[in-house]
Amino acid sequence: MLTRRILGALAGATALSLTLAAPAVAEPIVLKFSHVVAPDTPKGKGAAKFEELAELYTDGAVDVEVYPNSQLYKDKEELEALQLGAVQMLAPSLAKFGPLGVQDFEVFDLPFIFPSYEALHKVTQGDVGKMLFEKLEDKGIAGLAYWDNGFKIMSANSPLHVPDDFLGLKMRIQSSKVLEAEMNALGAVPQVMAFSEVYQALQTGVVDGTENPPSNMYTQKMNEVQSDATLSYHGYLGYAVIVNKQFWDGLPEDVRAGLEKAMAEATDYANGIAKEENDKALAAMMETGTTEFHELTDDERAQWIEVLAPVHDEMADRIGADTIAAVKAATAE
Ligand code: LMR
């Protein structure tokens, strides 16, 4: 009896010592990265690359969960979710920061402000890009990187050669006052709408047309519900990769260093593929033949520029004249 009790106690003690001796398996830190586009886009591929590298460079201490296609949240909700800590990382379009109260980012929406990716990179990879990120800090957000998508084309169910062709068309835009001014200048009726709702709105005629880089248009099948598109490349669409600042600052230093390394490499990768992804998407849409693509003649382009140029002055108070000047100075370098 006694022996049995002792043996039982010993077995218990052994089990206990085994439990105590076993190394504690720390639960990984979960980093939820929510976005609104398809996995097969520059942003979608950048997010997947970050996931892979982040887990590698933190030795599994961080588990990145990527949620594409507005699976978790739509445009406006995702920013609220980030501030509340329900997700830790996003890459919203630069056109979507106005509702946060940081209107300077709408400088990226000004028509014809960036003649090329190279000019744009002087802003996003230079001091102006850093200055813009500082403006996010008192919103509880830290900016980590700028990721490219590309230059936008205009689509509708009628050809858009000259500004007069926009008269009265309902055009879906992202939530940017600059884009609203752009569509008004063209004579269209702008309608703000979440990205996830655009395909159906085009299909049912709630809106007539929209603007987006080819990669977004193709991966959402918008070409199937737009008969015409103009290769106007009148404006840029790109992203800021942002994190909840409290989450980021609270990470162990070595873990944060691993994530920074992963982000730097994912950024090089995403920016390296963006143009090619858009070229491929455009070629694929041309191939399917659902949409007729139009080039602008020199004269038509001159008309777009003339009508859209006043948007720069009109929006100066909203964006900040100093921010616009800083961007123009950087691109002119
Ligand atoms: C849009 O809403 O059209 C884009 O911002 C979507 C995106 O994230 O590229």
Boltz pocket constraint, residues with backbone or C-beta under 6 A from the ligand:
constraints:
  - pocket:
      binder: B
      contacts: [[A, 36], [A, 37], [A, 91], [A, 92], [A, 93], [A, 149], [A, 174], [A, 193], [A, 194], [A, 195], [A, 211], [A, 212], [A, 216]]
      max_distance: 6.0
